[in-house]
Amino acid sequence: MLIIYDVWCIVLERKYVVIALLVVATLILMYILATLRPQREPDGWLFTVDVNGEKFKVLVTNPETAKLLREMMRGERQGIIVGELRRGDGGFNKPWSWHLDPETIEIAEITIELCDGTPSFIESELDYWLNTVKRYCPWGGVVVAEEPWYRGS
């Protein structure tokens, strides 16, 4: 009976060794596949802008404009974000029912007061802003965050 027990222990030990080797091999393979996958460049950059405690998001596809917004975020540059208003959140500006057209985003040194306001003010008078003012340029806008943006994400 002792011989059967000894044989059974050897079989179990080998079984656990095989399982452990399979787990290690799987982890190594997963690591290799993850590191070999080419890193995709972002299709744009999503910047969060704070206007008197209210936040909205700006999608930028122009690398030079993104560079200027990063400088503003670091406090290295002054400027006013300007862009054409569009209906809908654009897939990135929730909870607002408007967004700035990514292809029209610019940084200005000075703008007319008509396009200044808070995100909630635009929301409350959306038709007026879309049909009459057509642009948004929050004078008190502060860039507070950046994240990469990928089409379809």
FENMORA-V791984 format. One record per pair of residues at least 24 apart in sequence whose ideal C-beta (glycine too) atoms are under 8 Angstrom apart, sorted by the first residue. I is the first residue (numbers start at 1). GAP is how many residues later the second one is. D is the distance in whole Angstrom. If there is no record, write none. Layout:
I	GAP	D
I	GAP	D
This chain:
40	110	7
42	106	4
42	107	6
42	108	6
43	106	6
43	107	6
43	108	5
44	58	6
44	104	8
44	105	4
45	24	8
45	101	6
45	102	7
45	103	6
45	104	6
46	46	6
46	100	7
46	101	5
46	102	8
46	103	5
47	26	7
47	96	5
47	98	7
47	99	5
48	95	7
48	96	5
48	97	4
48	98	8
49	32	6
49	89	7
49	92	5
49	93	7
49	94	6
49	95	7
50	91	7
50	92	5
50	94	5
51	67	5
51	68	6
51	87	4
51	89	5
51	90	5
51	91	8
52	66	6
52	88	6
54	64	5
54	65	5
54	66	6
55	64	7
55	89	7
56	37	6
56	40	6
56	63	5
57	35	5
57	36	5
57	42	8
58	25	7
58	42	6
58	44	8
58	47	6
59	31	7
59	33	5
59	34	8
59	40	7
59	41	8
59	43	4
59	46	8
59	90	6
60	42	6
60	45	5
61	41	5
61	42	7
62	43	7
65	40	5
65	41	7
65	42	7
66	80	8
68	39	5
69	38	7
69	74	5
69	77	7
70	73	8
70	76	7
72	35	7
72	70	8
72	71	5
73	70	4
73	71	7
73	72	8
73	73	6
77	30	8
78	31	8
79	28	4
79	29	6
79	30	6
80	27	7
80	28	5
80	29	7
80	30	7
80	31	5
80	57	5
80	58	7
80	59	6
80	61	7
81	24	7
81	25	8
81	26	6
81	56	7
81	57	7
81	60	5
81	62	8
82	24	5
82	25	7
82	26	5
82	29	6
82	33	7
82	53	6
82	54	7
82	55	4
83	52	7
83	53	6
83	54	8
84	50	6
84	51	6
85	37	7
85	44	6
85	45	5
85	48	7
85	49	6
85	50	6
85	51	5
86	44	8
87	39	7
87	43	6
92	57	7
96	26	7
96	27	6
97	26	6
97	29	6
98	24	6
98	25	7
98	28	6
98	31	7
98	32	7
100	36	6
108	29	7
111	26	4
111	28	7
112	25	8
113	26	8
116	24	8
